[in-house]
Amino acid sequence: MSFSLPDFRRKWSCRGYMSAGAAMVTAALGLVLVPAGTAEARKHPAPVDLFNLGTPRPRAAAHAARIPLPRPRPAEAPKAQEKITDEASPEAEEKPPADQPAADKPAEAAPPQKQASACRLALTEDIAIAPSIPDIRGPGACGGEDLVRLEAVVLPDKRKVTVKPAAILRCPMASALADWLRKDMVPLAASLGSPISELDNFDSFECRGRNRVAGAMLSEHGKANAIDIRAIKLANGQSIGLTDRTTSREVRERVLHSVCARFSTVLGPGSDWYHEDHVHLDLAQRRNDYRICQWNVWDPLPQIAPLLPAERPEEAPPREVAAKPEAKESADEGGAETPPDPADKPATDGNKAPSHKPATKKRR
Ligand SMILES: [Zn+2]
């Protein structure tokens, strides 16, 4: 057979005015074909059925099931796109539209009837002013669940320590921070003669790589699991800079020991060049509960001299030590090719005032 029956049917079935002829032809063909091969006949429903001439059931059904063609695209093209996005994220469908406070976090979807975590239940208003906020999902691996906006920590005596600005943190991190302030920093502040009033939050949630290096591993800040602190302020106005060398060494060491006991990562001055002016705290989970505590409490005076010396004053006497080696070199070479620089003269000759200036310049 060089032609297929479906082709044949298609050719004829749509021509109503030729239906009589078509019926005749197809009936004849049907008679020839049906005995020829049942498999073939089953695959391609006999043309007889097309015209309801004693047809088997399946064929009628097949005919009734038209190939669905896409409807013409409605004028509201954007709406159609919205529908596709909704289908892609089934969670989004359940989300009430009112539950989207932050336009810059499109991926966030918080089922309102989510069970409160144990941490959330424990972090009452007696401990912290930390309202729950919707989960953050994305971009990338950023975000987290069970988030709070830590606005203040409530001390046992009901005083409040304002977190400035309020910190977006996972509940366990917020809880750890509150515990630290309430249990460790309250006695420290008491020893300084004034209660704590404010926590200087340098950075909390931020979707970024470690140390703001593009392409680096995701920082714990991107998981809302970290906070950077610069200072603790007391009610009397005093500010305790945690990395400030003028803050007493004893105070800074007490802070260091308390945070290293409570947080799994502590990075301060001396850890790398990114934490010289603040202390990073997080609750990163590592294998075998490995912890990092890197914070060098520097002495009040710099331990290492600055890399460049201070500008040499004009009135300074000539620098003999500096000039000597050059004088020696030129002496070794015989001084034939290059006459000794005038700068060297004063050094060897003594303290001639006019020549010390060039010598100073040459050393730079
Ligand atoms: Zn940090």
Boltz pocket constraint, residues with backbone or C-beta under 6 A from the ligand:
constraints:
  - pocket:
      binder: B
      contacts: [[A, 203], [A, 221], [A, 226], [A, 227], [A, 228], [A, 279], [A, 280], [A, 281]]
      max_distance: 6.0
